[in-house]
């Protein structure tokens, strides 16, 4: 039997008793908890496996908003009973013994570059809560059904990187494209900087890169405005700054004027020009654009490559609008006719293109949804679900990884015979986040400060080290 009883708040009984004695020593509960937290951090550091080599300069997150069915893509169950195994057939890949869905033939050819984690899991089957989990590595504070984004949320990966590694070269730390996840009054959490504040928000691109004339109009100077005129206007604004500041709201002595900060960032952005050129897809060889696919998915992935090429650390490509992959009805028809083919083509082209340019070794590519789909076809877990649909399922799902030192040609973790629960070690969103941060060379134990200046650990998980073994 264990020698100590652990209470629900995580304090050992003997520690609780020590709080009483600590009063005689001038220590209160906060100090005891702080000492314990530091001891636990030291224990984690000692027990931590060989760290992931920080090879990634950039991360591309291919986000399948709505939730990809793992049983109909990377974790098929052909031996499962009818009603679970589905309509699709597994096909051989370039790696003996590994099979993908028949509607992912191009990715199957590149399986030697890909690693599939098949035992991801968390506890939220609501789109908004689950999206926050995957895109921040934390549970949404005060989570409830359809809790929309707020400034109490945890920061997305790009926002955290921007806070930890601030830059002034005109290159944003993150770009989300080509859609903003919002439906009516519901704004999906996990897309912005949360408690870090709007100055760390990633850029949100809300245009289809495949449409004629696509560009980012805010990144070019208006007609007739030269760099010299812009520079004179900036100098004048700098001179007027103290006058404006006296009439503004009071600030702490060391607090920078947020308006001036935004001006400085916009000014450096306009002068850099590199990001604006990245949005000009007309510079690409038409044959390469065809290779990606002349559709929103393919051209968005091509734009992601162009953005990491100019130095953007985090690019998130939303493959569709909110709930595009939410196949409550016509699961197989939607995947076969509408979703898997353009994704297969576009992501395969991205892998090829990064490799051809020597960028794959320094770019971590991840493809995931916020959860998977129910093993049993037509079964509802609380939503309206038709007989040919699969409902939300967060207890087990899959994600694809490639590049930045990932050892391809492997399957990490496994689900049970029905694809319902992990049959090996489960990996959680905190581990997913720790993998991203560690690949970028950022310690997951790094502390951020929330709006009340309280220390918040960047990430509570451990990196998925088998990816890089």
Backbone torsions as a table, in degrees:
resi	resn	phi	psi	omega
1	UNK	NA	147.8	177.3
2	UNK	-63.2	147.7	-175.4
3	UNK	-79.9	-17.7	-177.9
4	UNK	-133.6	147.5	178.2
5	UNK	-95.1	127.7	179.9
6	UNK	-96.9	126.4	-178.9
7	UNK	-82.1	166.9	-175.1
8	UNK	-63.5	-24.4	178.7
9	UNK	-88.4	3.1	172.3
10	UNK	89.3	14.9	-179.7
11	UNK	-107.3	130.5	175.9
12	UNK	-68.9	150.1	-178.0
13	UNK	-58.8	-41.7	-179.6
14	UNK	-65.1	-31.9	176.8
15	UNK	-67.4	-38.7	179.4
16	UNK	-62.9	-40.9	177.7
17	UNK	-64.6	-34.8	-179.4
18	UNK	-64.9	-26.7	178.9
19	UNK	-60.1	-39.9	178.3
20	UNK	-62.6	-47.4	179.3
21	UNK	-66.7	-30.5	-176.5
22	UNK	-65.5	-21.9	178.1
23	UNK	-61.7	-34.1	177.6
24	UNK	-67.1	-23.1	-177.9
25	UNK	-98.5	3.1	-179.9
26	UNK	84.9	14.4	179.6
27	UNK	-109.2	138.2	175.4
28	UNK	-108.9	-177.1	-178.8
29	UNK	-57.4	-43.8	179.8
30	UNK	-58.5	-39.7	-179.6
31	UNK	-66.7	-41.7	179.2
32	UNK	-62.1	-44.7	179.3
33	UNK	-64.0	-37.6	178.2
34	UNK	-64.2	-42.9	177.3
35	UNK	-61.7	-41.3	-179.7
36	UNK	-65.7	-40.6	180.0
37	UNK	-61.9	-40.5	178.8
38	UNK	-67.3	-37.1	177.7
39	UNK	-65.6	-41.0	179.6
40	UNK	-66.2	-37.4	178.0
41	UNK	-63.4	-40.0	177.0
42	UNK	-64.6	-40.0	177.6
43	UNK	-62.5	-41.7	179.0
44	UNK	-62.7	-40.9	-178.8
45	UNK	-64.0	-39.0	179.6
46	UNK	-69.6	-35.4	-175.8
47	UNK	-87.8	-9.0	-173.9
48	UNK	-65.7	135.7	178.6
49	UNK	-68.5	177.0	-179.8
50	UNK	-51.7	125.0	-174.5
51	UNK	-66.4	154.4	176.1
52	UNK	-70.8	130.9	177.0
53	UNK	-64.9	128.5	-176.3
54	UNK	-76.7	80.5	-176.7
55	UNK	-96.8	-16.7	-173.4
56	UNK	-80.0	127.7	168.0
57	UNK	-93.0	-25.4	-179.0
58	UNK	-144.1	157.6	175.7
59	UNK	-125.5	131.9	170.6
60	UNK	-112.8	117.4	177.9
61	UNK	-102.5	112.4	176.0
62	UNK	-91.3	105.3	-170.1
63	UNK	-102.1	116.9	-178.5
64	UNK	-92.0	80.3	-171.4
65	UNK	-65.2	124.9	-175.4
66	UNK	116.5	-30.5	174.7
67	UNK	105.9	108.6	177.0
68	UNK	-73.5	137.9	173.4
69	UNK	-71.9	112.5	179.6
70	UNK	-65.7	-31.5	-178.9
71	UNK	-72.7	-13.2	-179.2
72	UNK	-116.0	23.7	-179.1
73	UNK	-144.9	-79.2	-172.6
74	UNK	-110.9	-4.6	-177.6
75	UNK	-137.8	59.2	-175.1
76	UNK	-73.8	151.3	-177.2
77	UNK	-125.7	70.7	-176.9
78	UNK	-63.7	-20.6	-179.9
79	UNK	-91.8	-4.0	-179.8
80	UNK	-73.7	160.4	-180.0
81	UNK	-62.2	159.5	173.4
82	UNK	-59.2	142.6	-176.0
83	UNK	96.9	-10.0	175.4
84	UNK	-122.6	-46.8	-172.4
85	UNK	-67.5	-26.0	176.3
86	UNK	84.5	-176.8	-173.8
87	UNK	-89.3	-21.0	-172.5
88	UNK	-84.1	157.1	179.4
89	UNK	-108.6	144.6	173.8
90	UNK	-77.6	149.2	175.7
91	UNK	-125.1	157.6	177.2
92	UNK	-69.2	151.0	175.3
93	UNK	-112.7	-174.1	178.2
94	UNK	-72.3	-5.6	179.7
95	UNK	-114.2	118.7	-179.2
96	UNK	-54.9	133.8	176.9
97	UNK	90.1	-9.2	179.1
98	UNK	-107.8	131.6	-178.0
99	UNK	-126.8	140.6	173.6
100	UNK	-118.2	175.8	176.5
101	UNK	-66.3	146.6	-179.8
102	UNK	-59.9	-20.4	-179.5
103	UNK	-94.2	14.8	172.7
104	UNK	-124.6	50.4	-173.7
105	UNK	-66.8	-34.2	-178.3
106	UNK	-72.8	-39.6	174.8
107	UNK	-67.3	-34.6	177.4
108	UNK	-60.4	-36.7	177.7
109	UNK	-66.9	-21.9	-177.4
110	UNK	-108.7	19.3	-177.2
111	UNK	-60.4	-24.7	179.1
112	UNK	-68.0	-14.9	176.8
113	UNK	-100.1	-8.3	-171.0
114	UNK	-110.7	147.4	170.9
115	UNK	-123.0	132.6	-178.8
116	UNK	-111.6	121.6	173.4
117	UNK	-93.3	118.3	-172.5
118	UNK	-108.6	9.6	-178.3
119	UNK	-128.7	37.0	171.5
120	UNK	-71.4	146.2	-178.0
121	UNK	-160.4	146.7	168.2
122	UNK	-155.8	-173.1	-169.8
123	UNK	-109.8	7.8	-174.2
124	UNK	-111.2	120.9	177.9
125	UNK	-104.3	11.9	174.0
126	UNK	-97.0	136.0	-174.6
127	UNK	-54.3	-47.0	-173.1
128	UNK	-67.9	-48.4	179.1
129	UNK	-61.6	-42.0	-177.1
130	UNK	-68.0	-37.5	178.4
131	UNK	-63.5	-42.8	176.0
132	UNK	-58.7	-42.0	179.0
133	UNK	-55.8	-51.2	-173.1
134	UNK	-74.8	-32.1	-173.2
135	UNK	-96.6	0.1	174.2
136	UNK	-129.2	-24.2	-175.0
137	UNK	85.1	5.7	-178.8
138	UNK	-130.4	156.6	169.7
139	UNK	-72.8	143.1	-179.7
140	UNK	-65.9	128.0	179.9
141	UNK	-57.2	130.5	179.2
142	UNK	62.1	32.7	-173.7
143	UNK	-57.4	135.0	169.0
144	UNK	-145.8	172.6	-174.8
145	UNK	-56.6	125.4	178.9
146	UNK	58.3	37.8	174.3
147	UNK	-73.4	118.9	-174.8
148	UNK	-78.4	171.6	-179.5
149	UNK	-62.1	144.4	175.5
150	UNK	-149.8	169.5	179.1
151	UNK	-79.5	6.0	170.3
152	UNK	-93.5	-7.7	-179.5
153	UNK	-67.9	164.2	171.7
154	UNK	-75.9	155.3	-178.7
155	UNK	-76.6	147.6	171.6
156	UNK	-69.0	170.3	-174.3
157	UNK	-61.3	-42.2	-178.9
158	UNK	-63.1	-40.0	-179.4
159	UNK	-65.6	-42.4	178.7
160	UNK	-63.0	-42.4	178.1
161	UNK	-62.3	-39.8	-179.8
162	UNK	-64.2	-36.3	179.4
163	UNK	-73.5	-37.0	-176.7
164	UNK	-80.9	-36.3	-178.5
165	UNK	-124.7	69.9	-178.9
166	UNK	-62.1	148.9	-179.0
167	UNK	-138.6	158.1	-179.4
168	UNK	-135.8	30.5	-178.1
169	UNK	-99.4	8.2	179.6
170	UNK	85.6	-1.4	178.7
171	UNK	-97.5	123.2	178.9
172	UNK	-70.3	153.5	177.4
173	UNK	-77.9	-18.4	179.9
174	UNK	-157.0	146.2	174.8
175	UNK	-134.8	128.1	172.1
176	UNK	-106.1	133.3	-178.3
177	UNK	-153.0	166.2	-11.1
178	UNK	-95.8	10.6	-178.5
179	UNK	-132.7	153.9	172.9
180	UNK	-103.1	129.8	-173.7
181	UNK	-79.2	96.1	-177.4
182	UNK	-153.8	138.7	178.6
183	UNK	-140.9	112.0	-176.1
184	UNK	57.8	-128.0	-179.8
185	UNK	-81.6	-4.5	-175.4
186	UNK	-90.9	116.7	173.7
187	UNK	-108.5	121.6	-176.3
188	UNK	-65.6	129.4	175.1
189	UNK	-74.5	164.6	-179.9
190	UNK	93.0	3.6	-178.2
191	UNK	-102.4	-7.3	-176.7
192	UNK	-136.8	-168.3	-170.4
193	UNK	-83.2	-3.5	177.6
194	UNK	54.8	-129.8	-174.4
195	UNK	-69.0	-11.0	177.8
196	UNK	-73.9	-17.3	177.0
197	UNK	96.2	160.8	-172.3
198	UNK	-64.1	-22.3	-178.9
199	UNK	-64.2	-18.2	179.2
200	UNK	-102.6	4.9	179.5
201	UNK	-62.0	140.2	171.7
202	UNK	-71.1	161.2	174.3
203	UNK	-68.4	143.6	175.9
204	UNK	-113.9	115.2	176.5
205	UNK	-98.8	127.3	-174.1
206	UNK	-121.8	36.5	179.4
207	UNK	-129.0	149.4	177.9
208	UNK	-81.2	115.3	-179.3
209	UNK	-64.3	-12.5	-179.8
210	UNK	-85.7	-10.7	-177.1
211	UNK	-78.4	149.2	178.8
212	UNK	-58.6	141.0	177.2
213	UNK	75.5	13.2	-180.0
214	UNK	-58.4	140.6	175.1
215	UNK	-174.0	178.4	178.5
216	UNK	-115.4	93.6	-170.2
217	UNK	-60.2	-30.6	-177.4
218	UNK	-72.1	-5.0	-176.0
219	UNK	-101.7	9.1	178.9
220	UNK	-125.2	150.8	179.7
221	UNK	-72.2	141.7	176.2
222	UNK	-59.6	153.4	-179.7
223	UNK	-58.9	131.5	179.4
224	UNK	91.9	-10.8	179.7
225	UNK	-98.7	110.0	180.0
226	UNK	-88.9	167.9	177.8
227	UNK	-63.0	-33.6	-179.9
228	UNK	-66.0	-43.8	178.5
229	UNK	-65.0	-40.3	178.5
230	UNK	-61.3	-41.4	-178.6
231	UNK	-65.5	-39.1	178.3
232	UNK	-64.8	-40.3	178.8
233	UNK	-64.5	-39.2	179.5
234	UNK	-65.3	-41.4	179.0
235	UNK	-62.3	-42.1	178.5
236	UNK	-63.1	-41.9	179.3
237	UNK	-64.0	-37.8	177.8
238	UNK	-62.9	-38.0	179.8
239	UNK	-69.1	-35.2	-178.8
240	UNK	-81.4	-13.5	-175.3
241	UNK	-50.9	-50.3	179.9
242	UNK	-60.5	-35.4	178.7
243	UNK	-66.9	-42.6	178.5
244	UNK	-64.5	-39.0	-174.8
245	UNK	-63.4	-34.9	-177.7
246	UNK	-66.1	-24.3	-178.5
247	UNK	-99.1	2.6	-180.0
248	UNK	-92.0	178.2	179.1
249	UNK	-65.9	148.9	-179.5
250	UNK	-65.2	146.8	179.2
251	UNK	-135.4	159.8	173.8
252	UNK	-63.4	157.1	-175.2
253	UNK	-58.5	-38.2	-176.3
254	UNK	-96.3	9.5	-178.1
255	UNK	-91.2	126.1	-178.4
256	UNK	-78.4	145.7	176.8
257	UNK	-63.0	117.4	-177.3
258	UNK	-63.3	-32.1	178.4
259	UNK	-66.3	-45.4	179.0
260	UNK	-63.7	-36.5	179.5
261	UNK	-63.1	-43.2	178.8
262	UNK	-64.4	-38.0	178.6
263	UNK	-63.2	-45.7	-179.5
264	UNK	-60.2	-42.1	-178.7
265	UNK	-67.6	-41.9	179.3
266	UNK	-66.1	-38.9	-179.4
267	UNK	-63.7	-48.3	179.6
268	UNK	-63.6	-32.1	179.1
269	UNK	-66.7	-45.6	-179.6
270	UNK	-64.4	-38.3	-178.5
271	UNK	-72.9	-27.3	-176.5
272	UNK	-69.0	-46.4	177.8
273	UNK	74.5	-21.1	-175.6
274	UNK	-64.5	-41.2	-178.6
275	UNK	-68.0	-40.5	178.4
276	UNK	-58.9	-42.1	179.7
277	UNK	-66.3	-31.6	179.7
278	UNK	-63.6	-29.6	-179.4
279	UNK	-80.2	-7.1	-179.4
280	UNK	-89.4	86.9	-177.6
281	UNK	-69.9	-12.9	178.8
282	UNK	-65.8	-16.1	177.8
283	UNK	-74.2	-14.5	-177.3
284	UNK	-81.5	150.6	174.1
285	UNK	-60.3	126.4	179.3
286	UNK	-54.2	-32.7	179.5
287	UNK	-66.0	-36.7	177.3
288	UNK	-68.4	-39.4	177.4
289	UNK	-62.3	-38.0	176.3
290	UNK	-64.4	-37.3	-178.6
291	UNK	-62.2	-39.5	177.0
292	UNK	-70.4	-29.2	-175.5
293	UNK	105.8	129.2	-178.2
294	UNK	-85.0	66.4	177.3
295	UNK	-148.8	172.0	-174.7
296	UNK	-58.2	-42.0	-178.8
297	UNK	-61.0	-52.6	-175.1
298	UNK	-64.1	-46.4	-177.3
299	UNK	-71.2	-27.5	174.8
300	UNK	-67.2	-39.5	178.4
301	UNK	-69.1	-36.9	175.0
302	UNK	-62.7	-42.7	177.4
303	UNK	-62.5	-37.4	177.3
304	UNK	-59.6	-42.8	177.9
305	UNK	-62.3	-41.2	-179.8
306	UNK	-65.5	-33.4	-179.9
307	UNK	-72.7	-41.7	177.6
308	UNK	-69.0	-26.3	179.3
309	UNK	-66.2	-30.8	177.9
310	UNK	-92.6	0.3	171.6
311	UNK	110.4	11.5	176.9
312	UNK	-72.3	123.3	-175.2
313	UNK	-70.9	-38.9	-175.7
314	UNK	-128.6	121.6	174.2
315	UNK	-124.0	125.9	176.5
316	UNK	-111.1	123.8	179.1
317	UNK	-108.2	110.7	177.2
318	UNK	-82.3	113.8	-177.8
319	UNK	-82.6	79.2	-178.8
320	UNK	111.6	180.0	176.4
321	UNK	-89.7	179.5	-175.7
322	UNK	-52.5	133.8	174.2
323	UNK	66.1	18.7	178.2
324	UNK	-55.3	-37.8	-177.2
325	UNK	-94.4	15.9	-176.6
326	UNK	-88.1	79.7	-167.5
327	UNK	-89.7	67.0	176.0
328	UNK	-69.8	-24.3	175.9
329	UNK	-135.7	155.0	178.5
330	UNK	50.0	42.8	-178.6
331	UNK	-52.8	-51.0	-173.5
332	UNK	-74.0	-39.8	177.7
333	UNK	-63.7	-43.8	-179.4
334	UNK	-63.8	-45.8	179.9
335	UNK	-64.5	-44.2	-175.6
336	UNK	-69.4	-43.7	-170.4
337	UNK	-96.1	-25.2	-166.8
338	UNK	-124.0	-32.1	-167.5
339	UNK	-110.3	-54.0	-173.9
340	UNK	-68.2	-44.2	-176.9
341	UNK	-58.5	-49.4	179.4
342	UNK	-67.7	-31.3	177.0
343	UNK	-68.3	-45.0	178.0
344	UNK	-57.0	-47.1	-178.2
345	UNK	-67.8	-48.2	-175.3
346	UNK	-66.7	-44.8	-178.9
347	UNK	-69.4	-37.0	176.5
348	UNK	-62.4	-42.7	178.1
349	UNK	-64.0	-38.6	178.1
350	UNK	-61.4	-45.8	178.7
351	UNK	-60.2	-47.0	-180.0
352	UNK	-61.0	-45.4	-175.7
353	UNK	-66.1	-44.5	177.5
354	UNK	-61.0	-42.4	-179.3
355	UNK	-65.0	-42.9	-178.4
356	UNK	-63.9	-29.6	-178.4
357	UNK	-94.2	3.5	-179.1
358	UNK	73.6	19.9	-177.1
359	UNK	-100.6	-13.6	-175.1
360	UNK	-66.9	-32.6	179.7
361	UNK	-67.4	-16.7	-179.1
362	UNK	-121.8	13.1	178.5
363	UNK	-127.8	120.0	176.8
364	UNK	-91.2	119.8	179.3
365	UNK	-104.8	127.1	-179.3
366	UNK	-128.5	133.8	174.3
367	UNK	-124.0	124.4	-178.2
368	UNK	-158.1	159.8	165.5
369	UNK	-106.3	-178.1	179.5
370	UNK	-77.7	-18.0	173.6
371	UNK	-167.3	-174.7	177.3
372	UNK	-102.2	-155.1	-179.9
373	UNK	-127.8	158.8	-175.8
374	UNK	-58.5	138.8	174.7
375	UNK	-58.7	-42.9	-177.9
376	UNK	-87.8	123.6	180.0
377	UNK	-66.8	134.9	178.0
378	UNK	82.1	-5.5	-179.4
379	UNK	-82.7	134.2	179.4
380	UNK	-97.7	139.0	172.6
381	UNK	-109.2	20.9	177.9
382	UNK	129.7	-4.2	180.0
383	UNK	-114.1	165.0	174.4
384	UNK	-70.1	120.1	-173.3
385	UNK	-135.2	127.5	179.6
386	UNK	-85.0	173.3	-174.9
387	UNK	-66.6	-21.7	-180.0
388	UNK	-109.2	22.9	179.8
389	UNK	-115.3	167.0	173.4
390	UNK	-123.8	134.8	-177.6
391	UNK	-86.7	-179.4	179.1
392	UNK	-64.7	144.5	177.2
393	UNK	-152.2	112.2	-177.1
394	UNK	-104.9	-6.1	-175.5
395	UNK	-72.2	-18.2	177.9
396	UNK	-166.2	129.7	176.1
397	UNK	-159.3	177.9	-171.7
398	UNK	-121.4	158.6	173.2
399	UNK	-144.5	150.1	-179.9
400	UNK	-107.1	139.4	178.7
401	UNK	-130.3	146.0	175.1
402	UNK	-156.0	154.2	173.5
403	UNK	81.8	173.8	174.9
404	UNK	54.6	40.7	177.7
405	UNK	90.5	-1.1	176.5
406	UNK	-63.5	131.6	176.4
407	UNK	-83.5	111.0	-177.5
408	UNK	-74.6	173.7	176.5
409	UNK	72.6	29.6	-179.5
410	UNK	-137.8	155.5	172.8
411	UNK	-112.9	129.2	-178.0
412	UNK	-114.1	122.9	-177.9
413	UNK	77.0	162.1	177.3
414	UNK	-148.0	154.5	176.5
415	UNK	-99.3	170.7	178.0
416	UNK	-73.1	-177.0	-173.0
417	UNK	-63.3	-22.1	-179.5
418	UNK	-101.5	-1.8	-176.9
419	UNK	70.1	24.6	-174.0
420	UNK	-94.6	-38.3	-175.3
421	UNK	-141.9	153.7	176.5
422	UNK	-61.0	134.9	174.8
423	UNK	-101.9	2.4	175.2
424	UNK	-137.9	-171.0	-177.5
425	UNK	-53.9	124.3	175.3
426	UNK	-78.4	145.6	173.0
427	UNK	-111.9	136.3	-173.3
428	UNK	-110.3	168.0	179.4
429	UNK	-54.4	-32.8	175.9
430	UNK	-62.3	-36.3	176.7
431	UNK	-70.4	-38.9	176.2
432	UNK	-58.0	-47.1	-179.8
433	UNK	-65.6	-43.7	-179.6
434	UNK	-60.9	-34.4	177.7
435	UNK	-64.0	-43.5	179.0
436	UNK	-63.4	-49.6	-177.3
437	UNK	-65.4	-43.5	-178.9
438	UNK	-64.9	-38.4	178.4
439	UNK	-61.7	-31.4	178.0
440	UNK	-84.2	-2.6	-179.1
441	UNK	82.8	21.9	178.7
442	UNK	-106.8	128.1	-179.2
443	UNK	-69.7	123.4	177.9
444	UNK	-59.9	-18.7	178.1
445	UNK	-81.2	-2.5	178.9
446	UNK	-54.4	140.8	179.5
447	UNK	-99.9	134.7	168.7
448	UNK	-105.5	169.5	177.8
449	UNK	-119.0	130.1	179.2
450	UNK	-83.0	-171.4	-173.8
451	UNK	-69.1	-16.9	175.5
452	UNK	-101.0	14.5	179.3
453	UNK	63.9	26.6	175.9
454	UNK	-87.5	142.5	178.8
455	UNK	-72.1	131.9	178.7
456	UNK	-125.5	124.3	179.1
457	UNK	-68.4	134.6	-176.7
458	UNK	-55.1	-40.8	-173.3
459	UNK	-156.0	139.9	-177.5
460	UNK	-100.4	-1.1	-176.3
461	UNK	-98.7	-174.1	175.2
462	UNK	-122.3	144.7	-178.7
463	UNK	-58.7	149.9	176.3
464	UNK	-82.8	81.4	-172.4
465	UNK	-63.8	-29.3	178.0
466	UNK	-59.4	-21.3	176.5
467	UNK	-58.1	-32.8	-172.5
468	UNK	-111.7	7.0	-176.5
469	UNK	-68.2	NA	NA
